[in-house]
Amino acid sequence: MNRLSADVVVVGSGIAGLSAALRAKSETQVVIVTKGKLEEGNTRYAQGGIAAAWFPDDSPTLHESDTSEAGDGLCDPAALRIMCEEAASRIADLLSYGVPFDQEGPGFARGLEAAHSVARILHAGGDSTGAFIESALVRAVHDATIPCRERSFVTDLIVSKGRVVGLRLLDEDGAPTEVSANAVVLASGGAGQVFLHTTNPTVATGDGVAAAHRAGAEIADMEFFQFHPTALAMPGTAPFLISEAVRGEGAFLLDRDGRHFLLDVHPQAELAPRDVLARAIVAQVASQDGEPVVLDVTHLGSTRLRSRFPRIDAHCRALGLDWAREPIPVTPAAHYSMGGIVTDTFGRTSLRGLYACGEVACTGVHGANRLASNSLLEGIVFGVRVGASLSKGDKAWDKSDTLVGSLRATLPPVAPGLPGFETGALLDPALEPGSERSPATSLREAIRTLTWAKVGLIRDGSGLSEAAARLAAWEATLPEPTGISDLEDANLLRVARLVTEAALLREESRGAHFRSDFPMSSPAWERHIVFEPPTAPNPAASADKTESRLAVP
Ligand SMILES: Cc1cc2nc3c(=O)[nH]c(=O)nc-3n(C[C@H](O)[C@H](O)[C@H](O)COP(=O)(O)OP(=O)(O)OC[C@H]3O[C@@H](n4cnc5c(N)ncnc54)[C@H](O)[C@@H]3O)c2cc1C
């Protein structure tokens, strides 16, 4: 076993981790560890841009109210205010790191996206905002000589006396290594790979949430997983995002008869909230025997499409699609996890010594549904706040005002007698849309197929119960891991269980969570579901903030 030590270890090299490291570096010794290349993660794929009240006809208050509206009653007011108020300063930071936001005339170009009441999205390289931000931050990290360990896979946190004191990882040669640290910052991103169809890259396997749950940190809002309505639907290729900004520029969705079907669905049509659009597309596809709906942007013309969306344009053309001449097939895909490790507004978690920021965290800013282009913003605002907090020393977290009334849950024990997963096991045909009864060749495929079918866009009690039982049985019979892929599978399983159990508990529909057996939202559910540690809670995570306690049956 190799041993290392550092003041602070930051796990993850997306916008959140790099921002935290850059802010903390001035006062403390920081090391970044990341499981792939430094640039890999959701950040570099972000297309549409970053939201901020930057222009004179906008204000943090307006941004706050749009975000809160999308969040459907569950946004954390304190965190939300901070995010919107600090947005302009963080955009200034990005400019100082050299991010070349697109210009229009004398000022910045401004994009409009769904559910924003004004155009406030700053973008770079047309539709390559994330790539420009990521490379600017990576440059800044190198300039600041912050040590980075690439291809280092964090497996677990080390907890001693209720405090995180380091982590375990497999280094680039696969050698087990223990890193002791005064503080660990989890900035390990999302978990889109838990679903069969996702816009997320392969690194997004929910490792941070799973490790934090095993270590005893509180996890909340896991039932709220956002499905993006428009990913390119090309058989045999991973879903490629067609940014919301394309709809913001005037694209519209057509059914197989060329009808603009969203006009019957929502007054804002293509600019309605993502969950509304995604479900409308699923319903439309079902009513046309599985034929995909298409996105028509032909009226913008090839010159505009190539200059405004160069990356999407190139991708379509590489697949032989000319979207300037004909509409392209699109489908919803899992995109963003609103839930995660519960943090206060300085990224402190319920476990002392553990901080979280970015998509892995649940600050509560997104509530039940994220407003487009708010996640890069959340990553940098709270990444910087974590960095600042680290330099101020170790204080206990402060979530006292926001978790009042939350429903406390624990993962249930496994029901006896259910079969574990066996390679080649047949999946229920209902789990594989449009296919014959087919064998699952891997546990990962089985997990992802099951969640897509039973825990996806449209859920119900019986499907969720079935998924919950299967996932629990698979987790109980997991073989000893023999490598990183097995460890990721275990993490995907844990995340899938948290999403499923929370979705089963929440007997209503709200934001991104839709239950066909409870299609309305209920005032009684205007609260969070918080998972407590599987075993004895740590002393820092006091339970006296709760009003009710429910163990999942
Ligand atoms: C296609 C796409 C388009 C998007 N468009 C937008 C947009 O226009 N605007 C917007 O605001 N948001 C957008 N998003 C969402 C946004 O990109 C992400 O939410 C955000 O970038 C997350 O940043 P992060 O730093 O939290 O995580 P990430 O950027 O995902 O970084 C996570 C890091 O953690 C590392 N890691 C993970 N597990 C481990 C482990 N076990 N050990 C070590 N390291 C680990 C990863 O390798 C990675 O470096 C988009 C997302 C996608 C996928």
PDBQT file of the ligand as one rigid body, heavy atoms in Angstrom, charges set to zero:
ROOT
HETATM    1  C1  LIG A 601     -23.492  17.100 -22.963  1.00  0.00    +0.000 C 
HETATM    2  C2  LIG A 601     -23.657  18.031 -21.793  1.00  0.00    +0.000 A 
HETATM    3  C3  LIG A 601     -23.991  19.356 -22.005  1.00  0.00    +0.000 A 
HETATM    4  C4  LIG A 601     -24.149  20.230 -20.922  1.00  0.00    +0.000 A 
HETATM    5  N1  LIG A 601     -24.408  21.551 -21.162  1.00  0.00    +0.000 NA
HETATM    6  C5  LIG A 601     -24.442  22.420 -20.103  1.00  0.00    +0.000 A 
HETATM    7  C6  LIG A 601     -24.560  23.817 -20.329  1.00  0.00    +0.000 A 
HETATM    8  O1  LIG A 601     -24.623  24.287 -21.459  1.00  0.00    +0.000 OA
HETATM    9  N2  LIG A 601     -24.601  24.627 -19.231  1.00  0.00    +0.000 N 
HETATM   10  C7  LIG A 601     -24.524  24.149 -17.951  1.00  0.00    +0.000 A 
HETATM   11  O2  LIG A 601     -24.568  24.926 -17.000  1.00  0.00    +0.000 OA
HETATM   12  N3  LIG A 601     -24.393  22.817 -17.729  1.00  0.00    +0.000 NA
HETATM   13  C8  LIG A 601     -24.330  21.953 -18.769  1.00  0.00    +0.000 A 
HETATM   14  N4  LIG A 601     -24.162  20.618 -18.528  1.00  0.00    +0.000 N 
HETATM   15  C9  LIG A 601     -23.987  20.163 -17.145  1.00  0.00    +0.000 C 
HETATM   16  C10 LIG A 601     -22.595  20.549 -16.650  1.00  0.00    +0.000 C 
HETATM   17  O3  LIG A 601     -21.670  20.352 -17.694  1.00  0.00    +0.000 OA
HETATM   18  C11 LIG A 601     -22.167  19.727 -15.447  1.00  0.00    +0.000 C 
HETATM   19  O4  LIG A 601     -23.188  19.662 -14.495  1.00  0.00    +0.000 OA
HETATM   20  C12 LIG A 601     -20.937  20.337 -14.797  1.00  0.00    +0.000 C 
HETATM   21  O5  LIG A 601     -19.943  20.528 -15.769  1.00  0.00    +0.000 OA
HETATM   22  C13 LIG A 601     -20.430  19.451 -13.688  1.00  0.00    +0.000 C 
HETATM   23  O6  LIG A 601     -19.183  19.926 -13.273  1.00  0.00    +0.000 OA
HETATM   24  P1  LIG A 601     -18.421  19.167 -12.106  1.00  0.00    +0.000 P 
HETATM   25  O7  LIG A 601     -17.131  19.868 -11.923  1.00  0.00    +0.000 OA
HETATM   26  O8  LIG A 601     -19.304  19.013 -10.948  1.00  0.00    +0.000 OA
HETATM   27  O9  LIG A 601     -18.202  17.684 -12.670  1.00  0.00    +0.000 OA
HETATM   28  P2  LIG A 601     -17.432  17.140 -13.954  1.00  0.00    +0.000 P 
HETATM   29  O10 LIG A 601     -17.093  18.191 -14.914  1.00  0.00    +0.000 OA
HETATM   30  O11 LIG A 601     -18.222  15.988 -14.459  1.00  0.00    +0.000 OA
HETATM   31  O12 LIG A 601     -16.079  16.606 -13.347  1.00  0.00    +0.000 OA
HETATM   32  C14 LIG A 601     -16.059  15.470 -12.504  1.00  0.00    +0.000 C 
HETATM   33  C15 LIG A 601     -14.639  15.011 -12.345  1.00  0.00    +0.000 C 
HETATM   34  O13 LIG A 601     -14.555  13.993 -11.357  1.00  0.00    +0.000 OA
HETATM   35  C16 LIG A 601     -13.726  12.949 -11.828  1.00  0.00    +0.000 C 
HETATM   36  N5  LIG A 601     -14.089  11.711 -11.125  1.00  0.00    +0.000 N 
HETATM   37  C17 LIG A 601     -15.295  11.091 -11.126  1.00  0.00    +0.000 A 
HETATM   38  N6  LIG A 601     -15.235   9.970 -10.368  1.00  0.00    +0.000 NA
HETATM   39  C18 LIG A 601     -13.976   9.887  -9.877  1.00  0.00    +0.000 A 
HETATM   40  C19 LIG A 601     -13.292   8.936  -9.070  1.00  0.00    +0.000 A 
HETATM   41  N7  LIG A 601     -13.871   7.835  -8.592  1.00  0.00    +0.000 N 
HETATM   42  N8  LIG A 601     -11.987   9.178  -8.773  1.00  0.00    +0.000 NA
HETATM   43  C20 LIG A 601     -11.349  10.274  -9.259  1.00  0.00    +0.000 A 
HETATM   44  N9  LIG A 601     -11.949  11.191 -10.048  1.00  0.00    +0.000 NA
HETATM   45  C21 LIG A 601     -13.244  10.994 -10.355  1.00  0.00    +0.000 A 
HETATM   46  C22 LIG A 601     -13.990  12.934 -13.319  1.00  0.00    +0.000 C 
HETATM   47  O14 LIG A 601     -12.982  12.264 -14.023  1.00  0.00    +0.000 OA
HETATM   48  C23 LIG A 601     -14.042  14.429 -13.605  1.00  0.00    +0.000 C 
HETATM   49  O15 LIG A 601     -12.761  14.963 -13.722  1.00  0.00    +0.000 OA
HETATM   50  C24 LIG A 601     -24.001  19.740 -19.600  1.00  0.00    +0.000 A 
HETATM   51  C25 LIG A 601     -23.686  18.406 -19.394  1.00  0.00    +0.000 A 
HETATM   52  C26 LIG A 601     -23.497  17.548 -20.464  1.00  0.00    +0.000 A 
HETATM   53  C27 LIG A 601     -23.134  16.123 -20.207  1.00  0.00    +0.000 C 
ENDROOT
TORSDOF 0
